[in-house]
Amino acid sequence: MILGLTGSLGSGKSSVTSALKQLGAVTISADDVARDVISPGQAAHSEIVQMFGPGVLSGDGSINRKALASVVFANPEKRKRLEAIIHPRVREEEERFIALHRDAPLVVLEIPLLFEAGAESLCDAVLVVAVNERERVARLKASRGMSEEEIARRLAAQMPQEEKIRRADYVIDNSGTWEQTLQLVKSLYRELLAS
């Protein structure tokens, strides 16, 4: 089974993916793949520098993701241009990963913009990790040092959480303690393997 895992910013997608991996699922993170495809020496790296200028580079020549984010989340047109560079390359890697792990009982594709990128077509089912707004803001301030304005700007660039939930096959509410979430993940894992 190929499970697409998504959720809005700060929902805890990576933690749930990690828990599924520990339970035995084979996992891939679109964010990790995106980091690889924009690394120095890759075609996407030079395309990004060409499009956005040297101001998005770190001292070591790698893409400064924070600088790039501040440019693209302030301008929807630039964000679309960046996605046009990155998304096809990430999709290619995801398809390669699926082909490589066809025999695994559960393959999890963690894709933050799963619905936005049309990646649900790769999946047998979709899991949305959800969180209440108060918890989301508290977590993002604590873990990433983001301001409420920055959080709002990033969320505005994503499909609303309610819409993701509506389109999901499964939902895990990650608003409580990690122990509570872990029990939900274990239960879902057993259900997915049984199906």
Sequence and secondary structure as in RCSB ss.txt:
>XXXX:A:sequence
MILGLTGSLGSGKSSVTSALKQLGAVTISADDVARDVISPGQAAHSEIVQMFGPGVLSGDGSINRKALASVVFAN
PEKRKRLEAIIHPRVREEEERFIALHRDAPLVVLEIPLLFEAGAESLCDAVLVVAVNERERVARLKASRGMSEEE
IARRLAAQMPQEEKIRRADYVIDNSGTWEQTLQLVKSLYRELLAS
>XXXX:A:secstr
 EEEEE  TTS HHHHHHHHHHHT EEEEHHHHHHHHTSTTSHHHHHHHHHH GGGB TTSSB HHHHHHHHTT 
HHHHHHHHHHHHHHHHHHHHHHHHHTTTSS EEEE TTTTTTTGGGG SEEEEEE  HHHHHHHHHHHH   HHH
HHHHHHTS  HHHHHHH SEEEE SS HHHHHHHHHHHHHHHHH 
